[in-house]
Amino acid sequence: MTNTTDDVTTERADSAPSAREGATVEQLEQEGDIAADYLEGLLDIADIDGDLELDVRGGRAYVSVENEDADALRLLSDPDTVQALQELTRIAVQAQTGRFSRLILDVGGSRDARQRQLEKLVDRAVARLDDGAFQASLPAMSSYERKLVHDIVADRGLTSESYGEGADRHTVIRRG
């Protein structure tokens, strides 16, 4: 079922508990709705037009901000800016729900662009392994980005593990 309110679209799955312990699809949809309200307020303050799309998948609420004019979201789609907006949005959601949020924010396709950057980063690490390195360490990144890296590495038939704590947590790639 798809709910549409103004320019917010919600894709709805079944209501079984998600991969995140205790979070139901309804709770994740609630997170998405709260996030959309928060982001609409920010977009209004900044006088930026954007359409919001909500989705729930893999135990996370996903919120996308889109605009047909790519330049309209250019300032907000920088990866560091998206990460900061995502953290602010998560805090807003947590303040209203009382629950930790793993919400994912995408602005103007920034997540796809970051996926391509991570693929290139993995390719350079694989080239180091091809040149004889025992392992290749990648820079520290968020848990979401590390998960993407683990998936990319597995697709290339290699293994990866995360090491470190907090903001220093990074991924190390090795041959099987």
Disulfide bonds with the S-S distance in Angstrom:
none
